[in-house]
């Protein structure tokens, strides 16, 4: 239902079987540091671990939709309801971009070729903004930059 607050979907990790998942995914607590108060956050990922469920449950502004997603159509329906999606480089980034939802993507220092190496804009999707690691493994920089942008949009 409408809470009067923006809906922000998020995914902090991708498929653990992906060959580059150890570089492209973040731990949940680091990811949550980029999500300021003022919005309703909706977890768009799958299979959260018990410790991740506990971290999400500690924040009343986070809603977990993992059990409601049975296929990619369900994910698309959820993304279409969002005002903004914040994600690492996963299929969720492409889905949100393809649907034209405003999307912020946190990228590893050496990202997938589709994102290029320098730009903050996507050549694939007009609604996407890219936040890049300055050094390999350092998520603090892009997370802080994203948090600043989101505070400017959603903080109350």
N, C-alpha and C positions, 0 to 999 in steps of 0.2 A: 504494500500500500504506500501511498504518498505520505512521507514524513516531513515534506518541506525542505529536506536536505538533499544534496546531490547524491546520486548513486554512482559509486566508483567500484568497478570490478577489478579483481587483481589475481595474478598468478605469479608465484615467486620461484617456481621450479618447473622443469619439464619432465619428460620421460627419462627416468634414470638409466634406461638402456641406450640412450642416444650417445654416440661416440664422444661428443663434446659437452655432455651435461655437467661435468665437474667444473667447467669454466663458465657456462652460461646461466646456471641456477644459483640462487642465493639461499642462505638459511633464513627462515621465517623471521626471527627476531631482528636481523639486520634489515630485512625488507620492510617490516612494520615501522622501523624508525623513519621511513620516508613518508608515512601516511599520517598527516596531521589531523587533529580534531576538526570537526565541522562537516563531515560527510558520512554517509552510510556506506560501509565497505562490504563488498560481496566477493567471497572466495570463489573463483571460477575453476580452480584446479580439481584434481582427482586424488583419491587415496591419501589423505593427510595422515601422518603418523600420530600416535597418541600425544607426544610432546607438542606437536603442532596444533592439535585440537585444543590442548590446554592453553597454549598461548593465544589462540583465537578466542577462546571462551573467556579469557581474562579481559577482553575488550568488548564492551556491550555494543559498540558501533560496527562489529564484524558479524556478518551472516555467512554461514557455511552452506554452500549448495552442492557439495560433492555427491551426496546421496540422491540428488534430483537430476543428475546428468547420466543418461543411459546411452546416449550417442551424441554425435557432433551436432545434430539438429537441436538437441536440448541446450548445448553450449551456445549455439548461435542465437537461440531464443533469449537466453540470459544476457548475452552480450548486447543484443538489440535493445534491451531495457536499460542499459547503463548510459550515464551521461559522460563517463570517462572510463577508460581501462588503463591500468598500470600493470606492466608485465615485464618479465625477462623475455629473452628470445625463444618463444615457444610457438606452437600453432595458434595459441590465443592471440598473439601479436598480429598474425596474418589475418585471422578471422575478424578481429576488431577493425583492422585497417581496411579490409575488403568491405565491411559493412558501413564504413564511413564514420565510425564512432571515434571521438577524440581519444587518442591513445598515446601513452608515454611508455617507451621501451628502454629498459636498462640493459646496456650491452657490455659484453666482455671486452677486454683490451683488444683482442683479435677476434672480431665478430664474424659471423657467417658472411660470405661475400655479398649477399643481397643488401646488406646495410652499408656497404662502402666502408671507408676508413676514417673519414673526417667530418662529414656533414652532420648537422643536427636535424636535418629533414630527410624523409624517406623518398627515394625516387620511385617507389612503388605505390605509396598511399599518401594522399594529401593530408589526411587527418592525423598523421603520426609524427611525433617528436622523439628524437633519439638522445639518450643520456649515456655517455661513454665512460668506461674506466680510463683513468689516466695512466695507470700502471697495472700490470697483470695481477689479478686477484684482489684489487682494492675496490670494494664496492662502496666504501664510505663517501668518496667524492661524488659519484653519480647519484647516490641516495640523498646526500645533502642538497645537491642541486635540484633534484626532483622535489624534495620536501619544501624547498623555498618556493618553487613554482606552484605547488599545490596549496601551500598556505596562502599565497596571493589570490588563488581562485576560490578556495573552499573554507578557509579559516573564518571563524566568527568571533 
